[in-house]
């Protein structure tokens, strides 16, 4: 019902890759349909809030936050641009293809509503949203376990390693900011173990 009460201008729908709308963002606030909430959905939206916090810290001059944001944006640049231009699978860079593969994003998923430009979304905002959607995929335990398995088999690519390390840096930064980080405790934890503790 709330969707009908707001204008379509500056409204960003939140939906699954299958197109099921579970909420929207309007006026800087997120509205989620309580009938569609799941632990995974709440967790993913919380990840987006953490991402915004990291980006705000970077914009405010925090050098560590800026380093993490810059590293992630560089890693996801080619794939985000492929989404933006509706590039065909054979028309994207090998690095972008590899990133999508390691994140577990099938190329056909690019046509889902999640990755489509929203009305009145600028190029810069659209690209940032795409990069943050990929970032959210990288923060899931499925990615961590896939990357750790490939690493054990000696098959983790350079981009896979960079994504893995960027996500560990992100979680370390967030936990340091919240006063939860203990270098001694976290030093030898894998990414999947870190995700379990969060």
C-alpha positions as CSV (number, residue, x, y, z in Angstrom):
1,X,0.0,0.0,0.0
2,X,2.8,2.4,0.8
3,X,4.1,2.1,-2.8
4,X,0.9,3.7,-4.0
5,X,1.2,6.6,-1.6
6,X,4.6,7.9,-3.0
7,X,5.3,9.4,-6.4
8,X,7.3,7.3,-8.8
9,X,9.9,10.1,-9.0
10,X,13.0,9.3,-7.0
11,X,11.6,5.9,-6.1
12,X,13.9,2.9,-6.4
13,X,12.2,-0.5,-6.3
14,X,13.9,-3.3,-4.5
15,X,13.3,-6.7,-6.1
16,X,14.7,-10.2,-6.5
17,X,16.5,-11.2,-9.7
18,X,13.1,-12.9,-10.6
19,X,11.4,-9.5,-10.4
20,X,9.5,-10.0,-7.1
21,X,9.3,-6.6,-5.5
22,X,10.0,-6.7,-1.7
23,X,10.3,-3.0,-1.0
24,X,11.5,0.4,-2.2
25,X,13.7,3.3,-1.4
26,X,12.2,6.8,-1.3
27,X,13.5,10.0,0.3
28,X,16.5,8.2,1.7
29,X,14.4,5.6,3.6
30,X,14.1,2.0,2.9
31,X,10.6,0.4,3.1
32,X,10.5,-3.4,3.2
33,X,7.3,-5.5,2.8
34,X,7.1,-7.4,6.1
35,X,5.3,-10.3,4.4
36,X,8.4,-10.9,2.2
37,X,11.1,-10.6,4.8
38,X,13.5,-13.4,5.2
39,X,16.8,-13.6,7.2
40,X,18.8,-13.5,3.9
41,X,16.9,-10.5,2.6
42,X,17.4,-8.5,5.9
43,X,21.0,-9.5,5.9
44,X,21.5,-8.4,2.3
45,X,19.9,-5.0,2.9
46,X,22.0,-4.6,6.0
47,X,25.1,-5.2,3.9
48,X,23.9,-2.3,1.7
49,X,23.7,0.0,4.8
50,X,27.3,-1.1,5.7
51,X,28.4,-0.2,2.2
52,X,26.8,3.2,2.5
53,X,28.6,3.7,5.8
54,X,31.9,2.7,4.2
55,X,31.4,5.1,1.3
56,X,30.5,7.9,3.6
57,X,33.6,7.3,5.7
58,X,35.7,7.4,2.5
59,X,34.0,10.7,1.4
60,X,34.7,12.1,4.9
61,X,38.4,11.5,4.5
62,X,39.0,8.1,6.2
63,X,42.0,6.8,4.3
64,X,41.4,3.1,5.0
65,X,37.7,3.3,3.9
66,X,38.8,5.2,0.7
67,X,41.4,2.5,0.0
68,X,38.7,-0.3,0.3
69,X,36.2,1.6,-1.8
70,X,38.7,2.5,-4.5
71,X,39.9,-1.2,-4.7
72,X,36.3,-2.5,-5.0
73,X,35.3,0.1,-7.5
74,X,38.4,-0.7,-9.6
75,X,37.6,-4.5,-9.5
76,X,33.9,-4.0,-10.5
77,X,34.3,-1.2,-13.1
78,X,34.3,-3.4,-16.2
79,X,31.4,-5.5,-15.1
80,X,29.4,-2.5,-14.1
81,X,30.0,-0.9,-17.5
82,X,28.9,-4.1,-19.2
83,X,25.6,-4.0,-17.3
84,X,25.2,-0.3,-18.1
85,X,25.6,-0.8,-21.9
86,X,23.7,-4.1,-22.1
87,X,26.9,-5.7,-23.6
88,X,26.4,-9.2,-24.9
89,X,28.3,-12.0,-23.1
90,X,31.0,-12.2,-25.8
91,X,31.4,-8.5,-25.7
92,X,32.6,-8.1,-22.1
93,X,36.2,-8.2,-20.9
94,X,37.7,-11.4,-19.6
95,X,38.1,-9.7,-16.2
96,X,34.4,-8.8,-16.1
97,X,33.4,-12.3,-17.1
98,X,35.7,-13.8,-14.4
99,X,34.4,-11.4,-11.7
100,X,30.8,-12.4,-12.5
101,X,31.8,-16.1,-12.4
102,X,33.6,-15.9,-9.1
103,X,30.6,-14.0,-7.6
104,X,28.2,-16.6,-8.9
105,X,26.3,-14.1,-11.1
106,X,25.1,-15.9,-14.2
107,X,25.3,-13.6,-17.2
108,X,21.6,-14.0,-17.9
109,X,20.9,-12.5,-14.5
110,X,22.1,-9.2,-15.9
111,X,18.7,-8.8,-17.6
112,X,16.8,-9.1,-14.2
113,X,15.1,-6.0,-12.8
114,X,17.7,-5.8,-10.0
115,X,20.3,-4.7,-12.6
116,X,18.1,-2.4,-14.7
117,X,18.4,1.4,-14.6
118,X,15.7,2.9,-12.5
119,X,13.8,6.0,-13.7
120,X,15.7,9.2,-13.1
121,X,18.9,7.3,-12.0
122,X,22.0,9.1,-13.2
123,X,24.8,7.2,-14.9
124,X,27.0,7.7,-11.8
125,X,24.3,6.5,-9.4
126,X,23.4,3.6,-11.6
127,X,27.1,2.5,-11.8
128,X,27.5,2.8,-8.1
129,X,24.4,0.7,-7.5
130,X,25.6,-2.0,-9.8
131,X,29.0,-2.1,-8.1
132,X,27.3,-2.3,-4.7
133,X,25.0,-5.1,-5.9
134,X,28.1,-7.1,-6.9
135,X,29.7,-6.1,-3.5
136,X,26.7,-7.6,-1.7
137,X,27.1,-10.9,-3.6
138,X,30.8,-11.0,-2.6
139,X,29.8,-10.7,1.1
140,X,27.8,-13.8,1.1
141,X,29.1,-17.0,2.6
142,X,28.6,-18.8,-0.8
143,X,31.2,-16.6,-2.4
144,X,33.6,-17.1,0.6
145,X,33.3,-20.9,0.4
146,X,33.6,-21.0,-3.4
147,X,36.8,-18.8,-3.2
148,X,38.3,-20.8,-0.4
149,X,37.7,-24.1,-2.2
150,X,39.3,-22.7,-5.4
151,X,42.2,-21.5,-3.3
152,X,42.7,-24.9,-1.7
153,X,42.7,-26.4,-5.2
154,X,45.2,-23.8,-6.4
155,X,42.6,-22.5,-8.9
156,X,41.7,-19.1,-7.4
157,X,42.3,-16.4,-10.0
158,X,44.0,-13.1,-9.3
159,X,40.7,-11.3,-9.5
160,X,39.2,-13.8,-7.2
161,X,42.0,-13.3,-4.6
162,X,41.6,-9.5,-4.9
163,X,37.8,-9.8,-4.3
164,X,38.3,-12.1,-1.4
165,X,40.9,-9.8,0.2
166,X,38.7,-6.7,-0.4
167,X,35.8,-8.3,1.3
168,X,38.0,-9.3,4.3
169,X,39.2,-5.7,4.5
170,X,35.7,-4.4,4.4
171,X,34.5,-6.7,7.3
172,X,37.6,-5.8,9.3
173,X,36.9,-2.1,8.7
174,X,33.3,-2.4,9.7
175,X,34.1,-4.4,12.8
176,X,36.9,-2.0,13.8
177,X,34.5,0.9,13.5
178,X,32.0,-0.9,15.7
179,X,34.7,-1.8,18.3
180,X,34.3,-5.6,17.6
181,X,37.6,-6.2,15.8
182,X,40.4,-7.9,17.6
183,X,43.5,-8.3,15.4
184,X,44.6,-11.3,17.5
185,X,41.3,-13.1,17.1
186,X,40.7,-12.3,13.5
187,X,44.3,-12.7,12.2
188,X,43.9,-16.4,11.1
189,X,40.1,-16.5,10.3
190,X,38.9,-17.3,6.8
191,X,36.3,-15.1,5.2
192,X,33.6,-17.7,5.7
193,X,34.5,-17.9,9.4
194,X,34.3,-14.1,9.6
195,X,30.9,-14.1,8.0
196,X,29.7,-16.7,10.5
197,X,30.7,-14.4,13.3
198,X,28.8,-11.4,12.0
